[in-house]
Every structure is written in C-alpha cells, then in structure tokens.
Amino acid sequence: MYKLKTKVRTFALYTRLFIFILQFVCNLLIPDHDPGVFTWVIDPSLKPTVLDRILSFLFDGLLRWDAQHFLHIATHGYTFETNIAFFPLYPLIVRTFANLLYWMQEEYAIISFITAVKLSAVSLNLGFFLLASDAFYELSRKVLKDEYLAYKAGLFFAINPGSIFFTAGYSESLNSMLTFYSLYKISKNLSAKTCVGVLLASATRSNSILNAGFILYNSLKIVATETIIYVRLKKACREKAELSTTIANIIGDAIIPGLFNLLGCVAPFFLFQWYCYTHFCRLTKQTPGAVIILPYPTPIYRCSNNPPISYSYIQSVYWGNGLFAYWEIKQVPNFTLAIPVLAIVLVTSYNFIWFHWDYVKRLGLVDNNLLGIPRKPILAVRQYRVLPRECFVYIVHASFLALFAIFFMNVQVATRLIFSASPLVPWLAAMMTTRWDKPAVPLCEDDNPEILLKVECKSNLESNTDSILFQEKIDTELGRWIMMYFLGYFLIGTILFCNNLPWT
C-alpha cells in the first residue's frame, strides 16, 4: 500500500511540475487574451522588486479568471458584490500564509506582499493537491476494494481534465483534499474528524454542502442494518435480541453523530450568508486602495431578502445562473465542452442502476456483510464495465451535480465541479481502461511484493515517472476515448487558461 500510495503522490507531483512548465512556456509564447472580466485590485503606487517581476513572469499564467477574485479577497477582503460568490476558507489560508512569507523577509524587502500572496496561492495548491491525491487513493481502496483499480484511479485523478484549476489560484485542490478525506472517514464511521472535515469543505466551496447527503445516507444505513439484525435475532432466538441495545446503537452510532455532522456541514454556508448580509448591508467601510465604499447608496435586492441569502442573487445577476437561464444558442460551445463529463456520469449512472437494480431498489441501505449475504463477484462487475454496488451513493451524488450543472449553472464549470467533488469519473476511467478478464487484486497493507507486482511492474515501482497508465494496452474504443479526453483536456485546458482564453 505505502509504495503504491507514494507512487500516486509522486506522479501527482510530476504532473503539477509539468503544468508549471507548460503554462510558463505558453504564457510566454502566446499573446494574452483580454476577456474583460474582474481583475485583482492592486495599488498602482507599489513598485515591484526584481524578484517580484521574475516571479510574476513565472507564475502569472496560473492566476487567471476566478483566481483574480480569490487573490483580491485574500488581499482586501470582500469588497465587491461579485466576491461573495467565492467562499472564504481558501483566501483566508492564502492570506495567512502570505503574511508569514512577507514577515520572514519584510526587513530585506525582497518581495512585496502582492507577490507573497501569489506565491502563497500557488505553493499551497501544490501541497493541497498532493494531499488530495493521498485522500483520493485511500477512499478508492475503501470503496472499490481492489488495489489495482484504486491505484489506477489515483493516477487518473492526477491527470484529470480539470487539472489546471487544481494548480491555479482556485479552491479546487483544497476542496478535493477536504472532501475526499471526509468521504473516506464517513465510509468508516461518523466522528469528530468527519464533522471537522465536512465543515471545512463547506467553508471552501458552496457545493460541498451536498456532502450532507453522505452523512444522511451513512446514518440511514446504520439504522436499517441495526433494525434488520434485531428483527432476525428476534426471530431466531428471542433472548439474544435486546431492543434497548439496538436503540442505543442507533442513537450512539447514527442519530447523534449524524446530527452533529449535518450541522457542521450546513453551518458554514449560512454563517457566510449572514456575514455577507451584515458586511454589505449594515456596515460602512473604506477599503484600502479606494476599492469601494460600503454600503451602496441605494438598497439592493438581496439586502431586503428574508432570510438574507445572497448567494443565489449573486449567481443569478452576475453569472446568469438559474433554471434554463444558460440554455441559449450562444452557449452551445460551452455545452459542448461539458458534454464528455456529463455523458460519462449520466451513462454510468444508467448502467449502474440497470446492473445493480436489486441493490438500488433497496437504496443500498442494508450492509450485506453484516447480514451474511454474499457479494456479487467482482469479476462480473469488470465484465460488464460497471462500478461495484458500493459506489451507489457516489453515483447519486455525481448525477445530482451533473443534472444541476445542465439545468441551473454555467454548464462549462461542470468539469472542474465534478472532478473536485466526486471520485466517480476517475474510478470509471480506471475500470474502462482495464481488461475485463484481469483478476481483482486484494488490498495490500504490508507492501507484499507478490501483490505489488500484480499492480505495477518492478521497473515502474523503482521509477519516479513510469507507470501502467501509459504502458498498458487499452482493449476497447471507449477506453481509448476516455484516455484521450483526460489527456486532451489536461493539455488544452492548461494552454488556454494561462492566456486568459475561455475554458471550463
């Protein structure tokens, strides 16, 4: 396990370094497009140092589009209405680390605070992505129960089609790290760790509030399992079935931790809405650098909202989100960009429901292991190119994200939205690019050489860059298309993004 986990982490590191190099070269050779969008407000009187200029030359390609909002918030706080579409944890961490970097060299004036913010955003995302790849691999092992598929899915995650957003000054890497860590812990049991994890994820991105579904599902599964065990014990042997024990287990393992975790998951969203309401509607503030003066001279719509939820207002007014609001002829190119990930998720969901219907119709609430019911062999799952039934709740989550993106959102965002919040597509990519007759590899906790060599060849284990991802022959046309999709979006997205050209 540890060798494979290290291999996944190393591969993730090398893909980040490749993106750093590619964005620098493309930003140097290709003229920047002026998209006419929000730009980070910087005091024009600041005189950049030599190192400021060098670092801007190297990394400015990673600070495009919405990264400007995050950097502005990290520097000035929430000073524009459009800023409040971006949740506070990532810019807060960026600002904290930037303050540390700036303080360490303030006496020598090597870099300005602006450059410290840039360095903070880029370097933190490198660390967050490596930790996210670790958490993704652990979650994959827990759910798929196949060392080979988990390892290959981890490699696919490192080259996912939204990779540029996991490296640029966006919150995707932090959200993935917190989400995958939380889902891994939730799959084991609800605890204080899962509560903290979902709380921080919800403070990073708005869509992380949907993690409440995993909490609710896990709680219901415990209730269903405990109830059925009690009923079966009562039928088999009355004296061994104690209702009080069953109720205690349900309350202690499902209801109480479930409620605390649900509260932790939803609280950041509503607390941030209250902050935005008081910040923009009740306070007067002069922002350094003459950004704006608050409040506005005339009341705005969201200030009269009750409850004061501003998020939907901002998304509707500034991003054009809403039911069918994005369904226009001019948006056809953006729908085209999102088609691959949406098709993969929705077709996968349909196939999953068809293949696992007996499990789906029970909502997968009963843990068959505890009830002594044998699982369907993994070979059958591989043969039909369908994910194992333990993926049910992840299928539901990803399908909701896909459908919400189609009907309510700027649909091109679906790619990075799904890859930063759901492990589903890399799991499917690993399944689709694996021979159906390849036997499942049992989980390896002690780096058993015999098992390791069933996953990765010896020379690759000793190499920092070589892996099965690009060496194994893909035996299906669909598998080849999925590989092209991952690599194509990985490369093209980086090239377009770093020059301010439209992308997902």
N, C-alpha and C positions, 0 to 999 in steps of 0.2 A: 504493500500500500504506500509506504513512505517514498519508495523510489519512483513510483508512478505519479504520486502527488507532486514530488519535486520536479519530475519531468513536465507535468502540466504547467506548473508555475514558471519553469524556465522557458517553456515555449511561449507562454503569455508575455514574459519579459522581452523576448526577442521580437515578438510581433509589435510590441509598443516601440521598441527601438527602430524597427522598420518604418513605422508610421512617422516617428520623429524625423527620420531622414527623408522620407518621401514628401512630407509636407513642406520641409525646408526647400528641397530642390524644386518642387512645383511652384511654391510661392516665389521663388527666385526667378524662375524662367517664364511663368505665365502672368500676364498683367491682371491685377485685381479688378474684379467687377464691383461697381458701386450699386448695391441693392437698395439704397435709400431707406435703411432700417435704423433702429435705435443704436446709438454708439455711446460708449462709456464716456462720461464727462470727466475730462482731465484739465486741471488748472493750466492754462496756456503759459503762465509765467514760470512754470517749472523748467529748469534747464537740465536736460538729461546728461548723465556722465557717459564716459566712453563705454563702460560696461553695460549701461542702460541701452545704448544703441546696439551693441553686439547681441545682447540677449533678446531684444525686440526683433532684430534681424533673424535670429534663430527660431523663435517660438511664436511670433505673431500669427502665423498660419493656423495655430491651434486656438486662437482667441476671436473667432468669428461668430456671427449671428447671435444666438441667445447667450453665448459666453460673455458678450458685452453687458448684458443685464446682470449676470452673476458677479462680474468684476465691479460693476458700478455699485451694486448692493454691498459688496464686501468693502468698498472704499467709502461710500457716502451713506449707506443705509437705504431705506425705502423712500425715495423722493419723487418718483413718478408713479402715476396710476398703473402703467404697464408693468412696473417692477413687481407688483403684488401677485402676478401670475406665477412667480417663482418662490418656492418655499425656502425657509431661512437657514436650515442646518448647514448646507454646503457653503454658502457665502460666509456664514459665521465661522466655520472651521478655517476657511481660506484666510479670512481676516486675522484670526488668532495666530495662525502660523506665519502670516506675513509680518505681523507685529514682532514676532520672535526673530525672524530673519533680519528685519530692519534694525531692531535693537542691537543685534550682535555686531553690526558694522556701522552703526549710526555715527560714531566718533570719527570714522575714517571716510564717511560719505562715498562709499564705493558704488552703491546703487541707491536709487530713490525708492520711496515707499511704493510708488506705482509699479516699479519693476519687481519689488518684493511680492506684491500681490500676484503678478503674472507667474513668477517662479513658484509661489505657493500653490496656485491653481493647477499648474502642470505637474509638479512633483507629487502633490497629494493624489492626483488621479492615477499616477503610475502606481503608487502604493495601494490605493483602493482597488485598482483592477487586479493586482496580484492576489490580494486577499479575497476578492470576489471569485477569482478562478479557483482558489482553495475551497471556498464555501460551496461553489457550484459542483466541484468534484465530490465533496462529501455528501451533498444532497443527492447527486446522481447515484452514488453507491448505495445509499439508504433506500432509494425508491426503486431503482432498476434491478438491484441485487445481482449485478453482472459486472465483474471487474473490467471486462473488455469494453462493453458499451459505455460504462461510466467514464473510462479513460478517454475513449474516442470522442465522446460528447464534450469532455473538458477541452480537448484540442479544438473542436469546432467552435466552442464558445470564444476561444482566443482569437479566432478569425471571423467572428460573426459580422453580418452585413452592416451593423451599426457601429463598427469598431471605432471610427473616427470620433464619435460622440463620447466614447468611453475614455478617450485620450485627451480631447479638447477640454476647455474650461466649462464643462457641463456637469450636472449632478448624477449622470447615469451610472458611473462606476461606484460612487458611494451608495446609491440606491440598490444596485445589484449586490454589493457586499452585504448590506444590512438585510435585504430581502432574502437572499439565498441562505444566509446564516440563520435567520429567523425560521424559514421554512424547514430547514434541517432540524432545528431544535423542536419545532412544533410536531414534526413527524415522529419524534420520540415521546415527548410529553410536554404539557403546558407548564411553564415555570416562570420565575422572575426573569430569567435570561430571555425567554421569548417575549415577555412583556416589554422589556427594555429594547429589544431588537425591533419589534413592530412599531414601537413609539418613535424611535429614531428614524426608521424608514418613512413613517408618515410625516415626519418633520422635514424630510428631504424632497419627496415628490407627492403630489396630490393623489395619484393613482394608487399609492401604497395603502390607502385606506381600504382597498379591496382585500388586503391580507386578512381582514376581519372574517372573510369567508373561510379561510383555512382554519382559523380559530374556532369558528362556529361548527364547521364540519368535524374537526377533531373531537370537540365536546360531544356532539351528537353521536359520533361513532362509539365513544366510551359508554354513553348512556345506553345505546342499543345493545352493545356487547354484554354489558353487565346485566341488563334486563333478560336477555335470552339465556345467559348462563344460569341465572336464578331460576327461570322457568324450567329449564332442562334438569337442573339439580332437583328441583321440587318434584318433578315427575319421576325421576329415577330413585331418589332417596330423600324423603321429606325431612329427616332430622339434619341433613347436611345443608339444607337451603335456609339461610337466615336472611330475612328481609332487611333487618337492621344493618347488616353488613353490606348488602347491595346498595342501600340508600346512602350509607356512609361513603362507600367507594364513589358513587355518582357525585355526591356533594363535594368530596375532597379532591377528586381527580378531574371532574368535568365542570361543575357549576361554578364553584368559587374561583379557581384559576381561569376559567373561561371568561367570567365577568371582568376580572382584573385585566386580562389580556385584551378584551374588547375595548375596555375603557382606554387602555394605553394606546390602542390602535387608532381610535377615532378622536381622542382628545387633541392632538396637535393640530388637526385640521380646523377645529372650531376655535381653539385658542388663537391660531393665526388669523382667522377671520375677525375675531374680536380685536386683535392688535391692529389690523388694517383699518377697522372702523374708527377706533379711537385715534389712531395716528393721522388719518386723513380727514376726519370729520369733526374732531373735537379739539385738536391741538394746533397751535401756531408755532411754526418753526422756520428759522432761516438756515438753509443748508450751506455749508462752506462751498465756495466756488460758484455762488449765485446760481444754483441749480433751479430751485423753485421756492416759493413761499407758500406755506400751508396755513389755513385751509383755502379752498378755492373761493373766489368772490361770490359765486352763486352755488347753491346746493346742487349736488349731482345725484343721480338716481339711486345709487347704492347707499348713500347716506340716509335715505329715507326708508331703506329696507327694514323689515322687522320679521324675522331676525336679520341682523346685519351681515348677510353672506355676500361678500363682494366678488368671490371667485368666478361665479357663473357670469356676472355682469362684465367683468374684465375679459373673459374668454369670448363672450358674445360681441362686445363692442370693438375690441382691438384685434382679435384673431378670427372673427367671423364664425365662431363655433355655434352649434345649435342643431336641432333636428332638421336634416336635409339642407342645412344652410350652405354646405360645401358642394352640393350637387349642381354644379354649373359646367357648361361646356368648356370654359377656360381652365377648369381644374382637371380635365381628362389626363394631362401628363402626370399630375400628382397621384391620381388614382392608379395610373399605370406603374408608377414607382412602387406603390404599396401592394400591388397585386400578388407578387410572389409570396410575401409573408402571410398575407390574408388567406390566400389559397391553400398554403401549406397547413395553416391552423385549422381552417374550416373543413377541408377534405379529411385531415387527420381525425378531427372530431367525429365526422360522419362515419368513417371506417371503424373508429374505436367503438362507437355506440352499436354498430351492426355486429361487430365481432364479439363484444363483451355484453350483449344485451341482457343476459341473465343476471349479470353483476350490476349493470347500470339501472335496471328496473328496481333493484333494491337500494339504489343510490350508494352502494358500496359501504353501507354503514356497519355491516357485521364483519368483524375480524375473523376470517375463516381459520386462521392459525389457532386462535384461542378456542374455537369450536371444534377443532379436529377435522375440518373439511379440507381435503387435499386441493392444492392449486392446480390450475391447468398448466401443463408442462411448458417451459419457456421455449422449447423448440417449435411448438405450434405457433406461438406468437411471432417468432422470427420468420417462420414460413409464410405467414400472411402479411409480413411487414407492418405489424400493428404493435403499438406500445403495450406493455403489460397493464393489467387492470388496476394496479396500484397507482397508476397515473390519472385516475378518474378526476380527482379534484383539480389537478393541474390542467386537464383538458377543459373543464368548465371555466376555470379562471382565464385561460388564454382565449377561449372562444368569446367570453364576455368582452375582453379587451379588443378583440378583432371586430366584433359587431358594433361596439361603441365607437371605434375609430371610423367605421364605414358610415354610420348614421349621424354622428354628433361632432366629429373632430376634423381638424386639418388632417386629412387621411394619410398624407405622406409621413406624418410623425409615427405611424403605426409600427414601422420597422424598429426604431430605437425604443419605442414604448414597450413592445412585446419582448424584445431581447433583454431589456434591462429589468424586467419584472417577472418573466416566466422562463423556466428552463426547457420548455416543451420543444421548441424548434431544434436546438442542438441535439436533444435526445432523438428526435425523429431523423435528423441528418445522420447520426451515428447508426441508427437502425437501417436506413435506406442504403447506406454505402457499405453494408456488411453482408457477406454471403449468407443466404437463408439457412444453409446447412452447417454453418460454423457453430460448434457447440458453445453453450454458455460457459463462462469462466467464473468459478466461485470466487467470492470475495477473499482477498488475501490480506490478512492483518500483520503478518510477520515477514513480509518480503520473501516468501518461499520461492526460490529460483525456478522451480518446476512450473509454478503458476505464473510467475512473471513472464517467462518465455512463451507462454500461451497468449500473452497480451502484446508484448513488444519483443523484437529480436535483440540479441545481446549487443550487437554493434550500436543499435539505436539507444539502448539504455546507457551506453557509455558516451554517447554524443549529446551535445547541447542543442543541436538543431534538427537532426534527423528524427523522423517519426513515421509510424504506419500511415498517418493521414495522407501523405502524398506518395506512398510507396505501394499500398495495396491496390489491386485491380478492382475497379467498380464494375459489377456484372449486370447492372440494369441502366436503362436510359434515364429513368427518373433520378437514380442516384447520381449520375453524371451531371444532370441539370442542377441538382441541389448543390453539388460541389462548385459548379460554375457560378451559381447565384452567390454563394458565400464569398468566393474569391473575387468575383466581378464587383460586387458592392463594396467589398473591403478596399479594393484599389481605386475604383472610380469615385467612391464617396470621399476618400481622403483627398484626391486631386481636386475635386470640385469645391469641397468645403473650405479648404485652405485659401482659395482665391475668391471667397465670397460668392460663389456661384450656387444656385439653388440645389438643394439636396434634401434628403429625408429628415 
